[in-house]
């Protein structure tokens, strides 16, 4: 089958003689309804190993999916996962919208925001995301597209019920900042393989505390499958630590990174960008296959 111009396959060396398959696909190529947020998804996997779990990565506010943290992506694939860095509407962020007068008028603002951006549900009209823009919808359409255009990859494995529902237990989610918060909300409501949040969250309550959804009910994903990181030099790290504990993440799965911030990174992004933390990434990831 001829590949469209939006479907790009590259091969690149990964050291030790390894090569991974790398694919970039525009969301509009998978669903013609998509207009906004059409920067390409990035797909990476090792064709020469047993198929493993799927790791979906969600970047932070303003992030570009195909230009995400390369060293982390390589580590994910090296641990036996398939990787999708998903292109989604990451602007504006929850923290930008759900504060001040908006939060005072709607104490459930952060939760409604997440439901709309992730599942395309609810009547939260402050953001203009359409049903086609939901993270889950975009992921389903991407997997269906890959099933046809990269059939050797067996992407239908991650779908069930006539290719419309995700096999949640075969999928892990990780993310940076806003993306980490999105991963947390997914783990709260769906039983997935693993959740890894890099400095993710920042959802507030009217009284200045953390949003109520962090502590409401029981997590769908068992707490032993959750991991959270923060940098001890970033502003508000204490809030992140509080959020992780509120989610029930075990103390041994909460990582306070404290190495010297590398290069042009900020303390907020260093945990996902600095390969000095690779050993910790591997601890959190475990084996994907």
N, C-alpha and C positions, 0 to 999 in steps of 0.2 A: 504493500500500500504506500502511495506517495505521501510523504509528510508535508504538512502545511508549513508556510514560512514562519509561523508562530511556534513551531515545534522544533527545537534545536537540540541535537545530540552531540555531545563532545566527550572525548575520552582524555583523561589526564593522569599522569603518574602520581602515585601516592607514596613512593618510597618502598623499599623492600620488594621491588618488582611488581607491586600491585597497581591495578587500574580500576577505577570506578566509573560506572556509567552516570552521566550527568545530562539532565534534560531540563529545558526551560519552556514553559507553556503559558501563553497569555490566558487569563481567566475567560475572556470573551470567546476564545476558541473552544472552550468547553461548555459555555452557556451564552447564547447570543443575547440574552437579556442583560448581561453585565456590561455596564458602561463605565462606571466609576471604579477606581482601584484596579486598573488593568495592567499593572506591572506584572511581569511573569512570575509564576510559581517556579520553584526550583525543586527538582527531583534528583536524588542520588541513591545509588545502591551498588553493591558488589554482585556481579552476575555469576561469580564462581563459588558462591557459598550457599548453604541451605537458606531458604527464605525464612526471615525472622519477623519480629514485630515491626510495626510501622511507627516511626517517631515523627509526629507533626510538630514543627517549630513555628512559633508565632512571635514575630519581631515586635519591638516597642514602637512608640509613637513616632511617625515619620520614617520608620525603617523600610528598607527595600528588600523584599524576600530573597531575590536572587543574589543579593550582595551581603548576605548575612555572615555570621561569624565562622569563617572557613575552617579554622582549627577545630572548633567545636563540632562542626558538621563532619569533618573527616573522622573525628573520634567516635561520633555516633555510628557512622557506617562501619568503622573498624571494630565496633563492639557487636556487629551482626544485625543491626537494624536496617530497614529501609528508611530513608529520610525524605520528608516533604517539608520544605520551607514554604508555608502557605501565604500567598498574597491576599490580604484582606483589607478592609477599610480601617486603618489604624489612626485616622485623624477625624475629628478631635478625640481626645482621650476621655476616659471616665472622670479623672481628676479635674480636667478642664471644664466639664459640664456640671458635674454633681457637686457643687459647692455653693456657698453664699445663699442668695435669695432662691435659686433654683432648688437647692437641697432643703432649704427651710420650707418651701412650698410642697415638696414631695420627699418625705423621709426615705422612701424606697427607691430613690433615683438611681443609685448605683446598681441595684439588682435589676431594675427594669432595663437599664442601659445594657447590661451584660446579656440579658435574655434576647434583646433585639439584635445585638451585634453577633452573638454566637448562633442562636437558634432561629433568628428571624421572626420571633414571636412577640406578641403584646402590642399595646397601643402607645408606645413611647415615641412621641413625634418630635422630640427635641433634636434628635439626629435623623438624617434623611435616608439611612440604610434601608434598602428594599429587601423583600424576602430572598431574592436571588443573591444578595450580598452577604448573607449569614455565613459565618465560618463553616458550619456543618454543611450547608448547601453547597458552598464552593468546593469543599473537600469531596463530597459525594460525586459532584459533576466531574471533578478532576480524575477521580478513580475510575469512573465509567469511561472517560476519554482514554485514559491510559490502557484500560482493558482492551480497547480496540486498536489503538495506535502503537502500543508497546506490549503486544500479546505475550511475548516471551517472559514478561515480568510477572504474569499471573496476578494482576492487580485486583481482579474480582474476588480474590481471597479475603479482602478486607471489607467486603460488602455482603449483605444477605437480603432476603425478601425482595427478589427481583431487582436487585441493584439499587435499592432506594434507601436502605438502612445500613448504618455502619456496624461492623462487628467490633464493638467497643473494646472488648477484652483483648483484642489483638493490636490495639493502638495505644501508644503513649503520647503525652503532650508535654512540651517544654516551651518556655518563652521568657523573654526579657522584658522587664518593666510592665507596661500595659499588657504585653503578650503573656507575661507570667501570671498576671491577674486573670486573664481570659482562661488560661490553663487551669488555674485554681477553681474557677467557677464551673468549668466542665467537670473536673474531678469531684466537685461537690454534688453534681446532679447526674453523672453517668459513671458506671463502674468500668474504669479503663485500666490498662496495664500499669501505667506509672504516670506520675505528675512531677515535673521538675520546674520550679519557679526561681528564676534569677532576678532578685530584687523586684519581685512582682507584687502588685497590690495597690495600695494608696486609696482605698475606698473609705469615705468618711461618713460618720453619722452626724446628725444635726448638732449634738452636744460637743462635737470636736473629737469624739472617740472614733473607733473603727466601725464600719457599717455592720448592721445586724446580721447580714447573710453569712458572715464568717462563722458565726456560732449557732445558726439556726439549724436544728435537725441533725441527722446523722449523715456523714459523708457517704456518697454512693461508692466511691473508691476507698478501699480500706486504708487506714492511716499509715500502715507500714509501707505502702507504695508511694508515699509522698516525700518530696525533698524540697527544701527552700534554702536559698542563699541570700546573703546581703554582704556589703562591704562596710567594715567598721569605720571607714573614712567618709562614707556617703551621708548626705544630709537625711536625717529621719530614719536611720537604720534601726532605731529603737522601735519605731512604728512597725516596720517590716517584721521584726522579731516577735512583736506582740500579735500581729496577724497570723504568723505561722503557728504560734502556740494556740491561738483561738481556733485554727483549723484542725488542731489535734495532731500536728506533725510531731513525731517523737523528737526529743532533744538531740538524739544522735543523728537525726536526719536534717538538722538545721545547721548550716555552715556559715560561720562568721569569717569571711575572707579578710586577710589583713596584710597581704604582701604589698610591696611597693607598687603603686599604680604604674602600669607599663605605657611608655610612649605617649601618644596623644589620647589615650583612653581617659575617661572620667572614672571616678571611684564607682559611680553608679553602673557603668558598663563593663568595668574591668573583669568582673567574675565570669562573663561569657566570652570576652575577647582575649584574655591573657592566658596563653598556653601554659604558663607556670602552674595553673590550676588543673592541668590535664588529669593528674592522679585523682583529684576530687571528682572530676567529671566521670571518670571511669567507675569510681565507687558508686556514684549516684545511678549511672546508666545500667551497671551490671551487664549481663549478656542479653542481647536481643534475639538470639537464636539458640 
